[in-house]
Amino acid sequence: MYDIVIVGSGPAGANLARLIGNKYKVLLIDRRDLANENPKNPAIKCCGGLLAPDAQKMIARLGLGIPKDILVDPQLFAVRTIDLPNNLERLYQRFYFNIDREKFDRWLVSLLPSGVDRKFNSAFKSFSEIPEGYEIRYVSNGQELSAKTRLIVGADGASSRVRNLISKHIIAPEKYIAIQEWFECPYKIPYYTAIFDEEISDFYSWIIPKENYLLLGSALRPKENARKKYDLLKEKLTQRGFHFDNKIKTEGAFIFRPRKVSQFNAGRNGIALVGEAAGAISPSSAEGISYALKSSFYLAQSLEEGIDGFLARYKKRSADIKLNLLLKNLKSPAMYNPTLRQLAMKSGLQSIT
């Protein structure tokens, strides 16, 4: 009998398990193998691997320091913004940690207390209510297993099965598909590039240098010829002088874009949601690590006071996440409205070029 089963060991799930693992009996479940490195089967999520200032602030608040072997060259101090339809380009000062996302996730798991039980290579399937709480069912290395627990925490991302099982009648945030390809890159690019083009997406696309590679990604509407629009993006950028040769791999993942504060869902009864499973992700940039760390921190604080009444305390603490989502949505029109974006970029306000 566990106190808490956490589904998903990305930054939200791993951070929560780290914070509560000495107080509660915890089971952590993840599809990936985060205990053993296997070059043929990397345990990586489709992610640009950048720690934005909000994520850096949360890491400091948690009393953690990033090991240097997680950082990759180059470290980034500027964002190159390209507005393709208006043929505009500006450079803005920003500060990002450029990281190896797989190493980052493995590092967070390495910090877990020894008492936390871990089931990697395991897929959560369902749960049923029992007098003591819940009985969960999952498949581990091809074997069907079950476990009993007082609480369940969904930390399993935008496609959260936990959220889907408890929120069938609640409108989820808008879902996009992120397509990202890695290319060999013989030349150095010293900045992160954000690309806007409504013909491609009403969200945005990106280019991120990472060691000897270049990552090209885009957040696309999944039912609107996503692959064709991604290829059109490559074609347009090639015409601007970018080179996308020697492709190494292609990645994909669903991401949320919460447009309303009501689309944040903390959970119900004895089931809590954290990170992107809760709808906690930036609607303006799709940055999610800071929200993953913050929501899991708030849930851990709520559980420090005991299990009884934890969800009400978690919802109260999460009010500032909802406020942040509201402010990000208010900021979005300046980025995603073509006319406002054109005016802002032409003005040169806050740019360094």
N, C-alpha and C positions, 0 to 999 in steps of 0.2 A: 504494500500500500504506500504510494507516494503522496507527499503533500502537494507537489506541483509537477505537472508534465509540461515542458516547453517544446513546442513544435517549431523547429527552425533554429539554426545556430549561426546565423549571420550576426552582424553587430548588435541587433536588438536582443536576440535570444541569448547569445553568448554573454553579453554584458549583464543581463538580468540574472543568468545562472551564476555568474561570478559574484554578484552582489548579495544573493540570497542563499548561496550554496552551503554556507556554514550554519544557517539558521533552520533551513528546511531540507527535507529529503526530496531531491530533485532528479527527474529524468529528462535528459535533453536528446531530442530526436532530430536527425537531419538526413536528407537524401545523399549528401556528399560524404566522402571519406576525409574528414578533417584531422584524422589521427595519423594517417600515413600518406606520404607524398608519392604520387605516381605520375610521372611525366606523360604517360599515355592516357591518363584519365584525370586531368587537372580539376581541382575542386574550386572552380571560379565562376562567379556570376558575371553576366554581361554588365560591365561597369567601366566607366572612364577612369576610375582609380584616382580621383582627386579629393583631397580633404579641404573643403572650403573653410573660411574663417569661423563659421558657426560650429562646424565639426571640431576644429582645433580648440575652440573655447570649451566645448563639452569634454574633450579629452583632458584638458587642463582641470576642469571642474571635478572630474573623476579621479584626479591625482595620478594620471598615467603619463608616460613619456614614450614617444614612438621610437622603437629600436632603429638604428641607422640602416640595417639590412633590409628594412621594409621600404625605404625611400629609393626612388629611381630617378635618374637624370632625364631631363633637366628639372630643377625646381622652378616654379613658374611665378612670375611677378607681374604679368600683364595678360589682358584678354584682347585679342584681335577680333573686332566685331565686323562682320561682313553682311551688308544688306544687298542681296543679289538683285532684286527687281529695281531698286533705286540706284544701284551701282555706287554704293557708298561704303567707306571703310574707315574705321577709327580704332585707336589703341587706347585702352583704359587700364589704369593700374589696379591690379588685384593680387592677392597673395594666396597661393594654393600649395599644399604639400602634394607632390606627385608620388604616388605609392604603387606598390605591387599589391593588388587587391587580394589575391589568394594568400599571400604571406600575411596580410593584415588580418584576414579572418582566422588564419591558423594561430596567429599571435594571441588574439582575443581568447580563443579556445584554450591556449596553453596557460592562461591565467586562472582557469577554473579551479575551485577547491577540489581536492582529491575525492571528496565524498559525493560529488555530482556523478550520477550514472550517465553514460553516453552511449547512444545507439546510432552510429553512423551507418551509411549505406541502408538507411531505413526510411520507409515512406508511410506517413500517417494516412489512415484510411477513414476512420469514423469514430464516433463515441456514442455511448448510451448512458442515460442517467441510472444510478444505483443509489441505495440509501446513504452510502458513505460519500457520494459525490458523483464520479463518472468512471466508466470503464472505457478505455481507448483501445482501438485496434490498429495495428500497424504491421507492415511487412519488412522484415530485416533479413537481408541476404537470402531472399526467396522463401523465408519461413514466416507464416502468419503467427503473430504474437498478440498478447493483450496485457494491459496493466491497469491497475486501479489507482485513482488519484482524487484528491479533494478539489483541486483546481486544474484548469487547462489554460495555457497561454499560447495564443497564435502569434508566432513571430515568423510566419512563412510567406511574407512578401505579398506582392500585388495579386498573385493568383492564389491567395490564402484559402486553403481548404477549410480551415477552422472558421474563418469569417463566412465563407459561403454556406456552411452548415448552420450557422446561427443567425444569418442576416438575409435570408432569401427575399424578404419583403422590404428591405431597406435599400435605397438607391446608393450604389457604390460610386466612387469617383470615376471620372472618364478614364477609360483604359486605352493606352497606346502600346505599340510594339516598338521596342528599341532594336534596331539592326546596327551592328557594329562589326567592321572588318579591320584586321591588322595587316599592315603592309610593311615590307622592308623599306627603310628610309636611310639613304646614304648621306643625307644632308641634315643639318641641325636647324630646328625651329624652336625659338626661345619663348614661345607663348602658346597659350590655349586659345583656340579659335572658335567663336560662336557664329553660326550662320543662320540667317533668317531669309525665308523665301516661301511665301504663301502657296506657290505652285507645288512645292514639295510637302509642306506641313504647316498647320496652324500653330505648331509648337516650334522646336528649333533643331538644328543639327550642330555637330561639333567635330573638331580635329584636335587630337591630343598627341603630342610627342612623348614617347616612352622608350628610353634607351635608344636602340637602333631601329625602332619601329614607329609607325604613324598609325594612330587609330582614327578611323572615320566612322562616325555614328550619326543616327538620326532617329528622332522620336516621331513615329508615323501612325496615322489612323489605320488600324489593322484590316479594315474592310474596304479600303480605298486604294487598291493596287499598290500596296506598300513597297513591294520589291521593285516595281517599275519606277516608282518615285525615288527610291534610293539610287537606282541606276542613273536617273536623270540628274540627281544631285552630283554624282561623280562626274557626269558629263559636263555639267556647268562649271564645276571647280577645275576640271582639267583644262577648260578653255581659259581659266584665270591663271594657269601656270602650275597648278598642283600636279603631282605625279603619283599615280596609284598603281604601281607595278609590283610584281612578286608578292601576291597575296599569301598570307600565312594561314589565316583562319577567319571564320565568320561566327559571330555570336548573336544571340537574340534573347530577349526577355520582355515580358509585359511590365509596364510601369503605369502607376496611377497619376492622375492630375486632378486633385480635388479642387473643384470650382466653388464649393459652398462649405461653410463651416460645419453644416449638418452632416457632411459626408465623412467627418471624423467619427469613428466608432470605437469607443473604449472597450466594448464587450457587453455581456449580460450575465446575470446570475453568477455562477462560479467560473465563467470563461472570460478572460481578458485578451485584448489585442494590443500589440505594440508595433512600432515601426510602420512600414508600408502596409502591413495587414490591417492596421487601424486607419489607414488613409493619411498617415503622417508622412508627407513628402512635399517638397516645395512645388507649388503650382507654376512658379515662374522659371525654375531652372531644373527641376526633377532631382535636385540634391536630396539625398535621403539619409546619409549616415548621421548627420547631426540630430535628425528627428528620431532615428533608431536609438541612439544613445540617450537622448533626453527622455523619450517615452518610457524606455526600460528603467531608467533611473527613477522616474516618478512612480512607476509601479513598484519598484523595490522599496522605495521610501514608504509607500502605502502598506506594503506587506510587513515592514518592520514593526508596525503597530499591531500585527496579528492578522489572521485571515478574516475573521468576522468584520464585515463592513469595509473590506479593502477596496471594493469596486467604487463605492461612493467617494472614498478618499482619492482614488486614482483619477476619477472624473474631475474632481475639484482641482487637483494639481495640474491636470491637463488643460486647464482653461487658457494658460498662456500659449500652448501649442495652437489652440483654436484661434487665438488672437493673432498669432504669427501667420497662420494660413490666411486669415482675413486681410492682413496688411500686404502679404505677397500677392494676393489677388488684386488688390487695389493698385499695386505697382505694375502688374502685367500689361495693362493697355499701352503704357509708354514703350514697352518692348514689342508687343505683338500687334498693335494697330499700325498699319503701314504708314499712315500719314503722321501720326505722333512720333513714330520711330524716326522717320525722315527728318522731321523738325528737330528732334533731339540731337541726331547725329550731325546735321548740318550746322547746328549751333556750336558744336565743339565743346559744349559744357562738360567739364570734368575729364575730358580726354587729354592724353599726353602727346598727341600728334596733331 
